[in-house]
Amino acid sequence: MTVITIRDHLSGSTARILPDLGFNCFEFQAVVGDNTVDVLDSVPNFESGTEQPSSSGIPILFPFPNRIRAGKFSWNGYDYVLPGTDKWGNAIHGLCMDRPWRIVRQSDDFVTGQFQLSVDAPDRRSLWPADFVIEVDYELVRSRLRARFRILNPDSRPLPWGLGTHPYFKVPLTAESRYDDCLVEVPAQKRWELKDCLPTGKTIALDDSNDLRDGAYLNVLNLDDVYTGLECDGPQFDCLVMDESAGLQVTLTCPPIFREIVAFTPPNRSAVCLEPYTCPTDAVNLQTSGLDVGWRVLGPGQEFHTWIDLSVGSVIV
């Protein structure tokens, strides 16, 4: 598989991207002072294309993040059925995570990938109410990886959508550090009640086993939770992966359109996932109950822009 490498020449930071596997940025090495921090976790040989597309790096989840119950939903009087691919028969992680994207712009420190449903996965066009285009720019600026998203409706029909990413963060952040000294912090006030990984429609309070607002050590966490009620510091909010002994942290910065964060501790891996979503799991079905779930619609010819930043620096006390 083709691997694209972008580089910030001033700092030496690099990122590697697989356009043929969902435009997945599967490696980000940030240079911070004398440290080169390997930020993203990937399974061995991920770049061969033989591993599960959702298992590594930063999978891009569109036009829905996480699951749709039994792969079924109704929209504007039509019923849709998507293939069920998780162990409960739910559709999972969208339509473009496991398909090739096209490179439309590229320089030393940035690259833009584009995916259009009718062009790049025509066999899936009937699975969604409208055609769509998603473009993602990755740009390196010193020890920061910037992702910009552009969503376009080229169709004559309304486009329903939700967006998410599924980054795997490697912990600890240096070879000399310990997993037991690593924490995560998420400024969420509550979470969705889940049954078999699907929201029941209720939000519930946090408890000592899952409250991440003041930071929690990873070695005592067992997470696969959809957090909501995120508190913003001005026009954005930060989620943190901190390595106390190294004195380093990874900061995930998002605008408030990303109203949910899925926190997941993958079993048998020194990694943690903090996944920003514009809506919760199964939002296309939850919204039919009148719930405010952030499910969005783009009219014909309309487009929407948003962004996410990953940066690495010293722990801020």
Backbone bond lengths (Angstrom), bond angles and torsions (degrees), N, CA, C in turn:
res aa  C-N    CA-C-N  psi(-1)  N-CA   C-N-CA  omega(-1)  CA-C   N-CA-C  phi
1 M - - - 1.461 - - 1.521 109.67 -
2 T 1.339 115.45 145.51 1.450 120.62 177.22 1.525 110.39 -71.44
3 V 1.325 116.45 133.54 1.460 122.40 175.51 1.524 107.65 -116.56
4 I 1.330 116.28 128.61 1.459 121.76 176.11 1.519 108.68 -102.40
5 T 1.316 116.34 129.91 1.464 122.02 177.96 1.522 109.01 -112.02
6 I 1.333 116.35 128.27 1.459 120.97 171.47 1.520 107.94 -112.66
7 R 1.350 114.98 154.69 1.463 119.15 -169.75 1.517 110.36 -146.61
8 D 1.335 115.60 136.09 1.458 120.83 169.07 1.523 107.22 -93.63
9 H 1.329 117.24 110.01 1.456 120.67 -172.04 1.524 112.64 -71.07
10 L 1.318 118.25 -23.69 1.459 119.66 -179.35 1.526 111.74 -72.87
11 S 1.335 116.53 -39.60 1.467 119.70 -177.29 1.519 112.98 -99.75
12 G 1.334 117.04 -27.85 1.454 121.07 -172.61 1.514 114.01 92.27
13 S 1.342 118.92 -0.15 1.467 122.04 177.13 1.530 110.48 -63.79
14 T 1.338 116.49 145.67 1.454 121.58 -179.85 1.525 110.75 -136.58
15 A 1.326 114.97 157.66 1.467 121.50 171.59 1.521 108.03 -141.19
16 R 1.335 115.04 145.80 1.471 120.80 179.88 1.525 108.66 -122.95
17 I 1.337 114.93 138.15 1.469 121.82 -170.65 1.517 109.27 -133.30
18 L 1.337 115.99 140.78 1.463 122.92 176.96 1.526 109.65 -106.38
19 P 1.325 119.68 95.01 1.467 119.61 178.92 1.526 112.83 -64.11
20 D 1.334 117.69 -28.35 1.462 120.42 -177.12 1.522 113.35 -79.22
21 L 1.319 116.86 -6.62 1.466 120.82 179.21 1.525 108.95 -129.75
22 G 1.331 115.31 67.37 1.454 121.16 173.49 1.509 115.46 73.21
23 F 1.359 117.72 17.88 1.474 121.82 -177.33 1.524 109.60 55.00
24 N 1.317 115.43 44.11 1.465 122.45 -175.83 1.523 109.92 -81.60
25 C 1.329 116.70 120.87 1.458 121.79 170.62 1.526 106.77 -82.26
26 F 1.330 116.22 102.43 1.465 119.77 -170.41 1.523 112.52 -101.98
27 E 1.333 116.79 -3.67 1.470 119.14 176.92 1.521 109.47 -148.00
28 F 1.330 116.47 131.99 1.467 123.55 174.68 1.516 107.10 -138.30
29 Q 1.318 116.29 110.76 1.453 121.91 178.12 1.521 108.21 -109.91
30 A 1.330 114.93 109.81 1.463 122.04 -175.63 1.521 109.56 -99.86
31 V 1.315 116.06 128.56 1.458 121.10 177.71 1.527 108.83 -92.58
32 V 1.334 115.74 118.69 1.460 122.83 -178.90 1.522 107.30 -127.28
33 G 1.326 117.07 104.45 1.462 119.74 -176.01 1.511 110.32 61.57
34 D 1.337 116.37 -123.04 1.460 121.01 178.93 1.525 112.69 -91.54
35 N 1.326 117.10 1.74 1.464 121.15 -176.71 1.523 111.92 -102.71
36 T 1.313 116.25 138.68 1.461 121.88 166.37 1.517 106.81 -108.16
37 V 1.328 116.03 111.45 1.463 122.05 -173.97 1.521 109.25 -97.24
38 D 1.325 116.39 120.27 1.461 122.49 177.20 1.526 107.07 -86.49
39 V 1.328 116.53 99.54 1.469 121.98 -165.45 1.520 112.50 -78.80
40 L 1.322 117.70 -42.56 1.464 121.86 -169.67 1.519 111.41 -101.99
41 D 1.327 115.31 140.63 1.455 121.12 178.73 1.528 109.92 -97.70
42 S 1.322 115.97 134.79 1.458 122.30 175.92 1.516 109.45 -137.05
43 V 1.314 116.27 147.40 1.463 119.86 177.04 1.526 108.59 -70.85
44 P 1.334 117.57 155.08 1.465 119.46 179.34 1.531 111.79 -56.68
45 N 1.329 115.13 139.60 1.468 123.02 176.86 1.526 113.27 64.92
46 F 1.343 117.03 24.23 1.458 118.57 179.51 1.525 111.38 -58.50
47 E 1.334 116.75 -35.63 1.474 119.68 -177.00 1.524 113.24 -69.08
48 S 1.346 117.87 -7.98 1.472 119.98 176.66 1.523 111.38 -73.94
49 G 1.349 116.64 -19.06 1.457 120.36 -179.85 1.515 114.12 84.56
50 T 1.324 117.11 6.50 1.459 120.01 -178.49 1.519 113.33 -97.20
51 E 1.340 116.95 -6.20 1.461 120.72 -178.73 1.530 110.82 -94.17
52 Q 1.314 116.26 165.72 1.465 121.30 179.94 1.523 110.10 -60.86
53 P 1.341 119.03 127.17 1.463 121.07 -174.78 1.526 114.39 -61.00
54 S 1.336 117.23 -25.96 1.461 120.21 -178.26 1.516 113.09 -90.43
55 S 1.341 118.49 8.60 1.462 120.98 -169.36 1.517 114.08 -93.57
56 S 1.334 119.14 -5.49 1.462 119.80 -166.88 1.516 111.65 -154.95
57 G 1.357 114.44 161.29 1.456 120.35 170.67 1.512 112.96 61.75
58 I 1.343 115.80 -131.98 1.466 121.79 179.35 1.533 109.36 -127.56
59 P 1.325 118.69 82.89 1.467 119.83 172.13 1.536 110.79 -61.54
60 I 1.324 116.52 140.06 1.469 123.03 178.94 1.522 108.11 -101.97
61 L 1.336 116.53 122.66 1.462 122.95 -171.92 1.525 109.37 -108.51
62 F 1.335 117.08 109.48 1.465 122.09 -178.09 1.527 107.73 -159.30
63 P 1.332 119.49 144.03 1.467 130.61 6.56 1.531 114.22 -89.73
64 F 1.346 116.46 15.23 1.466 119.12 171.15 1.522 107.75 -147.99
65 P 1.335 118.01 140.43 1.455 120.94 175.06 1.524 110.85 -93.96
66 N 1.321 114.59 147.69 1.457 121.63 177.91 1.522 111.10 64.20
67 R 1.316 120.03 -130.80 1.458 121.16 -166.04 1.533 113.53 -112.08
68 I 1.337 114.79 154.04 1.467 123.84 164.33 1.531 106.47 -118.68
69 R 1.324 114.89 125.46 1.469 120.52 -173.33 1.529 111.51 -56.40
70 A 1.341 115.44 120.56 1.466 123.82 179.77 1.527 112.54 56.58
71 G 1.331 116.93 13.06 1.463 121.17 -178.39 1.515 114.30 69.26
72 K 1.345 117.75 17.44 1.465 120.51 -173.03 1.528 111.55 -118.02
73 F 1.332 115.66 138.01 1.464 120.92 172.25 1.522 108.56 -158.77
74 S 1.334 114.71 162.80 1.467 121.69 177.20 1.519 108.51 -118.19
75 W 1.346 114.88 143.84 1.459 119.40 -179.42 1.524 108.96 -150.06
76 N 1.346 115.61 123.24 1.468 121.96 178.25 1.526 112.59 51.36
77 G 1.324 115.23 41.74 1.460 120.41 174.65 1.509 115.28 85.41
78 Y 1.324 118.17 2.60 1.462 121.55 179.20 1.529 109.87 -116.56
79 D 1.318 115.80 146.01 1.458 121.82 177.13 1.529 109.46 -99.97
80 Y 1.330 115.39 139.53 1.462 121.47 -179.17 1.522 109.27 -125.44
81 V 1.326 115.03 143.53 1.462 121.36 178.32 1.522 108.02 -131.60
82 L 1.346 116.06 118.77 1.453 122.46 176.38 1.522 109.05 -102.92
83 P 1.327 117.61 152.47 1.469 119.00 178.62 1.530 111.15 -61.06
84 G 1.323 115.76 134.77 1.457 120.35 175.27 1.519 110.41 -83.92
85 T 1.339 116.59 124.20 1.462 119.08 -173.18 1.523 113.82 -125.00
86 D 1.355 119.00 -3.36 1.459 117.33 173.79 1.534 108.40 -96.87
87 K 1.326 117.73 -179.93 1.469 120.35 -172.59 1.518 113.07 -70.70
88 W 1.350 117.29 -13.95 1.464 121.00 176.16 1.527 112.33 -98.31
89 G 1.316 117.98 0.90 1.458 120.96 -179.00 1.509 114.13 84.60
90 N 1.340 117.59 17.28 1.460 121.42 176.89 1.525 110.72 -87.10
91 A 1.330 116.20 148.36 1.465 120.42 168.54 1.525 107.94 -72.65
92 I 1.334 116.81 145.76 1.458 118.63 -172.81 1.529 111.51 -143.71
93 H 1.337 114.94 135.23 1.468 124.80 165.29 1.528 115.77 70.03
94 G 1.327 118.02 24.18 1.457 119.72 167.67 1.519 114.85 85.39
95 L 1.356 114.37 -163.18 1.459 121.11 -170.80 1.516 113.95 -120.68
96 C 1.330 118.49 0.39 1.468 119.01 -174.09 1.519 114.13 -128.24
97 M 1.325 118.16 3.61 1.461 121.88 -176.61 1.522 112.36 -70.43
98 D 1.331 117.56 -29.10 1.458 121.71 -171.97 1.522 112.95 -113.69
99 R 1.326 117.99 14.87 1.464 122.27 -178.54 1.529 111.04 -117.78
100 P 1.335 117.19 157.21 1.470 120.09 176.96 1.526 112.24 -67.05
101 W 1.327 114.50 142.41 1.458 123.15 171.62 1.526 108.54 -108.13
102 R 1.323 115.44 159.44 1.465 121.37 176.41 1.534 110.09 -99.28
103 I 1.323 116.77 140.38 1.463 122.10 174.93 1.519 108.28 -86.63
104 V 1.343 115.85 122.71 1.469 119.69 -177.37 1.524 112.90 -111.48
105 R 1.339 117.62 -19.30 1.470 121.72 175.28 1.516 108.00 -150.04
106 Q 1.340 115.83 147.03 1.454 118.39 -179.35 1.520 110.41 -160.22
107 S 1.323 116.23 140.68 1.455 123.69 172.05 1.516 107.39 -143.79
108 D 1.321 117.70 -173.24 1.461 119.96 -178.48 1.524 112.20 -61.70
109 D 1.361 116.82 -39.36 1.462 120.03 -172.22 1.520 113.71 -111.28
110 F 1.331 118.93 7.17 1.463 119.37 175.80 1.521 110.28 -151.69
111 V 1.337 114.77 159.52 1.453 121.52 174.65 1.521 107.96 -150.63
112 T 1.329 116.35 144.05 1.462 122.99 178.97 1.515 109.52 -120.15
113 G 1.322 116.09 125.65 1.450 122.10 174.96 1.521 110.69 -109.45
114 Q 1.321 115.69 148.14 1.468 121.25 -179.73 1.519 109.68 -131.91
115 F 1.338 114.23 140.99 1.460 121.47 176.25 1.517 107.69 -134.32
116 Q 1.331 117.18 127.08 1.459 122.35 172.82 1.517 107.77 -120.66
117 L 1.317 116.08 127.30 1.461 120.86 -173.16 1.521 111.51 -55.77
118 S 1.345 118.67 -49.26 1.466 121.58 -175.45 1.525 113.02 -69.73
119 V 1.335 116.62 -21.36 1.466 121.40 -177.32 1.523 111.27 -95.94
120 D 1.333 116.46 -45.12 1.462 121.02 -170.76 1.518 114.00 -98.35
121 A 1.331 117.61 -14.09 1.466 121.59 173.69 1.524 108.84 -147.71
122 P 1.337 118.49 61.04 1.470 120.31 -175.65 1.523 113.16 -59.78
123 D 1.338 117.38 -24.60 1.459 120.56 177.81 1.526 111.76 -68.89
124 R 1.335 117.47 -15.45 1.466 121.53 179.49 1.527 112.98 -104.05
125 R 1.299 117.26 -0.96 1.468 119.44 -175.31 1.525 112.01 -57.34
126 S 1.333 118.37 -38.62 1.466 121.06 -177.03 1.526 112.75 -72.42
127 L 1.329 117.05 -9.14 1.461 120.47 -177.64 1.521 112.82 -81.06
128 W 1.360 117.95 -13.18 1.458 120.33 -174.91 1.522 110.09 -128.97
129 P 1.350 119.10 148.71 1.461 121.36 -174.00 1.528 115.43 -63.24
130 A 1.327 119.02 -22.88 1.462 120.97 -179.28 1.518 108.93 -148.68
131 D 1.312 114.66 156.83 1.453 120.71 171.62 1.530 109.01 -67.40
132 F 1.324 117.36 159.31 1.466 119.72 176.99 1.516 110.33 -151.17
133 V 1.327 114.40 158.23 1.461 123.24 170.15 1.519 107.22 -123.74
134 I 1.331 116.74 132.61 1.459 121.28 170.09 1.514 107.90 -125.06
135 E 1.334 115.64 130.68 1.454 122.50 174.29 1.520 108.58 -117.88
136 V 1.334 115.94 139.42 1.459 121.68 177.19 1.519 108.11 -129.20
137 D 1.336 116.07 126.97 1.466 122.76 172.02 1.515 108.52 -101.19
138 Y 1.317 116.86 130.15 1.453 122.21 166.62 1.526 108.55 -109.94
139 E 1.337 116.02 128.66 1.455 121.38 179.93 1.524 109.30 -135.79
140 L 1.325 116.15 138.12 1.458 121.87 176.09 1.521 110.22 -101.07
141 V 1.330 115.78 128.64 1.465 122.38 174.12 1.527 107.34 -132.69
142 R 1.331 116.85 101.72 1.458 123.10 -175.51 1.539 109.38 57.73
143 S 1.328 117.44 -118.72 1.468 120.55 -179.09 1.533 111.50 -100.37
144 R 1.324 116.43 26.43 1.469 122.08 -178.14 1.528 110.04 -120.41
145 L 1.336 115.65 133.58 1.458 122.38 173.41 1.515 107.40 -107.67
146 R 1.323 116.52 115.58 1.456 121.47 -178.81 1.526 110.12 -100.99
147 A 1.310 116.61 133.11 1.464 122.45 175.45 1.526 108.25 -118.74
148 R 1.311 116.05 124.78 1.465 121.23 176.53 1.520 108.41 -116.77
149 F 1.325 115.90 136.31 1.459 122.30 -175.50 1.526 109.96 -117.00
150 R 1.316 116.36 133.80 1.464 122.69 174.11 1.527 107.37 -126.41
151 I 1.323 115.58 121.89 1.465 122.08 179.89 1.512 107.95 -114.35
152 L 1.323 116.80 127.42 1.467 122.90 -174.59 1.525 109.51 -128.28
153 N 1.330 115.33 138.51 1.462 121.00 172.94 1.527 109.10 -102.46
154 P 1.340 118.66 103.80 1.458 121.46 178.81 1.521 113.17 -88.28
155 D 1.334 116.71 3.96 1.459 122.66 -170.85 1.531 110.53 -94.03
156 S 1.308 115.30 172.80 1.467 121.04 174.81 1.523 111.41 -94.25
157 R 1.336 116.43 0.38 1.470 122.24 -179.23 1.520 110.13 -117.07
158 P 1.331 118.12 154.73 1.468 120.48 177.99 1.525 111.67 -61.20
159 L 1.330 115.08 145.13 1.456 122.07 -179.24 1.527 109.90 -109.87
160 P 1.337 118.42 110.76 1.473 120.05 172.64 1.524 109.19 -82.31
161 W 1.345 115.84 143.83 1.468 116.32 -176.95 1.521 112.63 -162.03
162 G 1.324 113.53 156.53 1.456 124.90 165.88 1.511 107.52 -141.44
163 L 1.324 116.31 152.06 1.464 121.92 -175.61 1.521 109.70 -127.69
164 G 1.311 116.16 141.69 1.453 120.89 173.48 1.513 110.78 -152.33
165 T 1.330 115.67 161.54 1.460 121.09 167.40 1.518 107.97 -127.11
166 H 1.337 115.42 161.45 1.469 121.38 -171.33 1.532 109.92 -130.88
167 P 1.349 118.84 59.54 1.464 119.55 -175.47 1.520 113.29 -70.64
168 Y 1.333 113.98 138.34 1.462 122.42 172.74 1.525 107.71 -101.41
169 F 1.329 117.18 116.34 1.455 121.77 179.64 1.525 109.97 -98.31
170 K 1.322 114.99 129.09 1.453 120.81 -179.66 1.527 109.91 -78.50
171 V 1.314 116.45 134.50 1.465 121.75 173.96 1.530 108.27 -136.57
172 P 1.347 117.32 141.92 1.460 127.52 -1.15 1.527 111.74 -72.63
173 L 1.343 115.70 178.67 1.465 120.68 -173.93 1.521 113.91 -92.53
174 T 1.330 117.86 -8.68 1.458 121.36 172.21 1.524 108.62 -138.26
175 A 1.336 115.71 161.36 1.463 120.50 -178.75 1.519 111.99 -67.47
176 E 1.332 117.03 -22.73 1.458 120.96 -178.06 1.523 113.08 -87.21
177 S 1.342 117.42 -8.34 1.464 121.28 -175.59 1.528 111.17 -90.67
178 R 1.346 114.33 173.00 1.456 120.60 179.90 1.526 110.38 -120.72
179 Y 1.332 115.07 144.18 1.460 120.98 174.78 1.527 110.92 -55.43
180 D 1.326 116.47 -37.62 1.468 121.02 -176.47 1.524 112.94 -65.53
181 D 1.323 117.64 -15.92 1.465 121.44 179.47 1.529 112.86 -98.13
182 C 1.332 117.04 11.03 1.468 121.06 -175.96 1.531 110.67 -105.40
183 L 1.341 114.83 140.72 1.462 122.39 -178.29 1.522 109.62 -127.21
184 V 1.345 114.24 161.83 1.456 121.20 168.75 1.526 108.86 -126.12
185 E 1.320 114.94 150.04 1.463 120.66 178.90 1.524 108.73 -137.12
186 V 1.330 116.30 129.09 1.468 123.02 179.02 1.525 107.63 -136.12
187 P 1.355 118.64 124.96 1.474 120.51 -175.06 1.523 112.95 -83.82
188 A 1.338 116.51 54.74 1.465 121.62 -177.88 1.519 110.16 -105.48
189 Q 1.342 116.01 141.07 1.456 121.39 -176.54 1.524 113.65 -94.60
190 K 1.340 117.66 -17.68 1.457 120.52 -177.19 1.515 109.42 -158.46
191 R 1.319 116.52 -178.85 1.458 120.91 179.97 1.526 109.14 -145.39
192 W 1.323 114.77 161.58 1.451 120.26 176.26 1.525 109.51 -80.12
193 E 1.332 115.51 135.89 1.459 119.93 171.59 1.532 108.06 -68.84
194 L 1.340 116.78 131.28 1.458 121.52 -176.29 1.526 111.05 -119.52
195 K 1.320 115.31 146.13 1.451 122.44 168.52 1.522 107.34 -133.87
196 D 1.310 116.86 119.30 1.460 122.49 -174.33 1.532 110.97 52.86
197 C 1.327 114.88 44.41 1.478 124.18 176.55 1.523 114.38 70.29
198 L 1.332 118.35 8.64 1.469 121.95 179.41 1.527 109.76 -115.14
199 P 1.345 118.19 137.12 1.468 120.28 178.62 1.522 112.01 -65.21
200 T 1.331 115.82 140.78 1.455 121.00 175.31 1.529 111.88 -82.10
201 G 1.324 116.60 -13.84 1.460 121.74 -174.77 1.516 112.60 107.30
202 K 1.344 117.50 -7.40 1.459 121.93 179.64 1.529 109.91 -104.93
203 T 1.332 115.70 145.08 1.458 119.96 167.46 1.523 108.50 -104.63
204 I 1.339 116.20 144.93 1.454 120.78 -173.05 1.529 110.05 -131.71
205 A 1.324 114.43 162.70 1.465 120.84 -178.09 1.527 110.91 -72.40
206 L 1.314 114.87 157.23 1.458 121.53 175.17 1.530 109.57 -82.90
207 D 1.333 115.86 159.06 1.457 120.30 173.68 1.526 108.46 -133.13
208 D 1.314 116.45 -175.14 1.469 120.38 -173.86 1.525 112.76 -63.71
209 S 1.322 117.34 -21.61 1.465 120.18 -177.25 1.523 112.96 -84.17
210 N 1.340 117.61 -11.50 1.472 118.59 -175.51 1.530 114.18 -143.26
211 D 1.321 118.44 5.91 1.463 120.46 177.97 1.532 108.37 -81.09
212 L 1.334 115.85 116.23 1.461 121.36 -174.68 1.527 112.65 -109.43
213 R 1.324 117.44 8.80 1.473 119.97 -172.33 1.526 113.34 -65.04
214 D 1.306 117.96 -35.28 1.461 121.14 -179.13 1.520 112.43 -103.22
215 G 1.329 116.29 13.51 1.454 121.04 -176.78 1.515 111.23 86.80
216 A 1.326 116.57 137.23 1.471 121.68 179.45 1.519 108.56 -140.61
217 Y 1.326 115.77 139.70 1.460 120.36 -179.69 1.528 110.46 -71.33
218 L 1.328 115.93 134.80 1.454 120.98 -175.91 1.529 112.30 -65.16
219 N 1.327 117.73 -30.28 1.463 118.85 -174.97 1.527 113.39 -69.44
220 V 1.338 118.38 -8.78 1.469 120.25 176.61 1.533 111.58 -112.99
221 L 1.336 116.75 7.85 1.458 120.35 -176.91 1.521 111.33 -105.20
222 N 1.322 115.02 145.67 1.466 122.68 172.04 1.522 106.10 -138.55
223 L 1.324 116.15 91.71 1.454 121.06 -166.16 1.521 112.90 -115.28
224 D 1.308 115.27 138.86 1.468 124.10 160.86 1.526 104.64 -154.66
225 D 1.345 115.46 71.18 1.456 123.35 -167.30 1.522 111.06 -124.81
226 V 1.334 115.51 146.15 1.468 122.25 176.29 1.527 107.89 -103.58
227 Y 1.325 116.18 104.68 1.460 122.39 -178.08 1.527 110.08 -88.44
228 T 1.329 115.03 149.86 1.461 120.94 177.60 1.534 108.33 -147.55
229 G 1.349 116.59 -177.44 1.455 119.39 -176.46 1.517 111.13 66.58
230 L 1.330 116.91 46.88 1.455 121.69 -176.60 1.522 110.92 -76.93
231 E 1.323 115.95 134.64 1.460 122.34 -179.43 1.525 108.89 -92.90
232 C 1.336 116.44 123.69 1.459 121.79 -177.31 1.520 111.09 -96.72
233 D 1.336 115.35 141.14 1.454 122.00 172.03 1.522 106.92 -98.18
234 G 1.335 116.95 88.34 1.456 121.10 -173.84 1.515 110.15 76.09
235 P 1.347 117.67 -131.50 1.471 120.05 -174.42 1.522 113.70 -86.90
236 Q 1.344 119.04 12.86 1.457 120.67 -175.70 1.525 109.32 -159.92
237 F 1.332 115.28 171.51 1.458 120.06 174.36 1.523 108.52 -138.95
238 D 1.333 115.60 158.98 1.460 122.24 -178.96 1.519 110.80 -118.55
239 C 1.323 115.92 138.75 1.459 122.99 164.81 1.531 107.14 -114.22
240 L 1.329 116.74 144.85 1.452 120.30 -171.18 1.519 111.76 -125.73
241 V 1.335 114.72 142.69 1.458 123.09 164.16 1.518 105.33 -116.81
242 M 1.335 117.24 116.68 1.470 121.45 -171.91 1.527 111.12 -117.71
243 D 1.320 114.28 137.30 1.463 121.80 174.45 1.526 106.59 -115.22
244 E 1.331 115.53 99.25 1.464 119.96 -173.00 1.524 112.69 -61.69
245 S 1.323 117.25 -45.15 1.460 119.04 -174.50 1.519 111.85 -69.06
246 A 1.328 117.50 -30.46 1.467 121.14 177.06 1.521 112.05 -82.78
247 G 1.351 116.76 -18.62 1.460 120.11 -176.44 1.514 113.14 70.55
248 L 1.344 116.40 27.23 1.467 121.87 -176.98 1.521 110.45 -123.98
249 Q 1.332 115.42 153.56 1.451 120.12 174.76 1.521 110.45 -144.44
250 V 1.326 114.55 149.77 1.464 123.08 170.19 1.514 107.11 -103.36
251 T 1.335 116.07 129.50 1.463 121.75 -179.06 1.520 109.65 -113.04
252 L 1.321 115.83 122.60 1.463 123.15 172.95 1.519 106.90 -99.00
253 T 1.339 116.97 114.50 1.462 122.36 -176.94 1.524 109.28 -112.46
254 C 1.338 115.67 131.01 1.465 121.25 -175.74 1.525 110.40 -138.03
255 P 1.335 118.39 149.60 1.464 120.88 168.06 1.529 109.68 -77.11
256 P 1.338 117.86 164.48 1.471 120.46 -172.03 1.522 115.36 -70.54
257 I 1.350 118.86 -5.55 1.470 118.18 172.39 1.526 109.86 -61.09
258 F 1.332 116.98 -26.71 1.457 120.59 174.28 1.525 107.19 -83.76
259 R 1.319 114.81 90.69 1.467 121.73 -168.45 1.525 112.36 -94.71
260 E 1.328 117.06 -7.85 1.464 122.11 175.18 1.525 110.05 -126.06
261 I 1.320 115.42 147.96 1.462 122.45 169.69 1.532 107.77 -127.24
262 V 1.313 116.56 122.54 1.461 120.16 170.73 1.522 107.80 -89.57
263 A 1.317 117.01 125.07 1.464 122.67 175.23 1.520 107.98 -108.35
264 F 1.333 115.70 126.36 1.460 121.68 -172.88 1.527 108.41 -139.30
265 T 1.316 116.18 128.86 1.459 121.69 173.74 1.530 107.96 -104.88
266 P 1.344 117.72 97.24 1.467 119.68 -176.20 1.524 110.85 -63.29
267 P 1.324 117.75 134.65 1.467 120.64 -176.10 1.525 111.65 -66.98
268 N 1.325 114.91 144.15 1.467 122.96 174.09 1.529 113.15 60.71
269 R 1.348 115.99 31.12 1.459 120.22 176.88 1.516 109.29 -140.17
270 S 1.332 115.95 145.44 1.456 121.09 174.11 1.526 107.80 -87.82
271 A 1.320 114.95 72.84 1.459 121.45 -175.19 1.518 109.05 -156.92
272 V 1.332 114.81 162.09 1.457 121.94 173.16 1.523 107.98 -143.24
273 C 1.319 116.81 143.67 1.462 121.91 177.19 1.528 109.24 -108.36
274 L 1.322 116.36 128.14 1.460 123.68 169.00 1.516 105.72 -121.05
275 E 1.337 116.32 108.68 1.457 122.09 -165.80 1.532 110.71 -113.20
276 P 1.331 118.48 109.14 1.469 120.16 178.54 1.533 111.28 -79.25
277 Y 1.344 115.62 128.83 1.460 122.86 179.81 1.537 109.46 -125.38
278 T 1.324 116.00 147.44 1.468 119.95 172.87 1.523 111.90 -83.20
279 C 1.321 117.78 -7.59 1.466 122.39 -178.77 1.519 107.52 -159.63
280 P 1.318 118.24 162.31 1.466 119.42 178.35 1.522 112.00 -78.36
281 T 1.302 114.66 172.19 1.458 122.74 170.78 1.534 110.50 -51.57
282 D 1.347 116.41 139.15 1.476 123.18 175.42 1.522 112.94 60.35
283 A 1.342 116.51 31.43 1.469 120.14 -176.66 1.520 112.64 -61.87
284 V 1.330 117.79 -34.85 1.469 120.09 -177.77 1.525 111.08 -62.09
285 N 1.330 117.89 -29.14 1.462 120.70 176.18 1.527 112.19 -89.92
286 L 1.325 117.64 -36.37 1.465 120.09 178.94 1.525 111.75 -61.90
287 Q 1.347 117.25 -35.72 1.464 118.99 -175.64 1.530 112.33 -67.81
288 T 1.321 118.16 -18.99 1.467 119.66 177.71 1.524 111.64 -71.34
289 S 1.354 116.90 -15.11 1.468 121.51 177.07 1.519 112.23 -89.55
290 G 1.328 116.84 4.76 1.458 120.72 179.31 1.507 114.06 83.47
291 L 1.345 117.99 11.71 1.456 121.54 179.75 1.528 110.74 -80.35
292 D 1.319 116.16 147.62 1.456 121.88 174.19 1.524 107.58 -83.03
293 V 1.332 117.00 100.95 1.459 120.76 -174.97 1.535 112.68 -122.77
294 G 1.327 117.84 3.85 1.453 119.25 176.01 1.515 115.27 78.36
295 W 1.335 117.10 11.28 1.470 120.32 177.50 1.527 108.53 -66.35
296 R 1.317 117.43 131.58 1.465 121.84 -169.56 1.517 111.79 -117.17
297 V 1.341 114.26 157.43 1.464 121.19 179.27 1.530 108.61 -136.06
298 L 1.320 115.97 130.39 1.464 122.19 173.85 1.517 108.71 -106.79
299 G 1.334 116.25 130.18 1.448 120.52 176.16 1.516 111.96 -74.73
300 P 1.319 118.18 165.68 1.468 121.34 178.73 1.530 111.27 -53.96
301 G 1.319 115.76 131.75 1.457 121.56 178.26 1.518 114.80 79.06
302 Q 1.319 118.65 -4.98 1.463 120.77 -178.85 1.531 110.91 -84.82
303 E 1.330 115.56 159.76 1.448 120.10 174.70 1.524 109.98 -141.42
304 F 1.332 114.52 161.70 1.460 121.20 -177.46 1.522 108.25 -138.32
305 H 1.355 115.58 140.80 1.460 121.11 -179.35 1.529 109.85 -122.14
306 T 1.325 116.22 141.13 1.462 121.11 171.48 1.524 108.82 -153.58
307 W 1.335 117.25 -174.20 1.463 120.36 -171.80 1.525 110.57 -158.48
308 I 1.334 115.41 163.14 1.464 124.67 171.40 1.526 106.94 -145.51
309 D 1.325 117.37 141.47 1.476 122.31 176.45 1.524 110.34 -119.56
310 L 1.337 115.40 142.16 1.453 122.98 168.44 1.520 107.86 -118.81
311 S 1.322 117.93 124.36 1.465 120.37 179.59 1.512 109.79 -134.13
312 V 1.314 115.56 154.36 1.456 122.26 -178.82 1.518 109.30 -125.75
313 G 1.326 116.27 134.51 1.461 120.32 179.76 1.514 110.84 -164.28
314 S 1.309 115.32 -169.21 1.472 121.09 179.26 1.523 110.27 -73.19
315 V 1.325 116.03 149.55 1.458 121.20 175.00 1.532 108.81 -62.02
316 I 1.330 115.38 130.02 1.467 121.26 178.39 1.518 108.63 -95.65
317 V 1.317 116.76 118.88 1.465 120.99 -176.84 1.526 109.64 -92.27
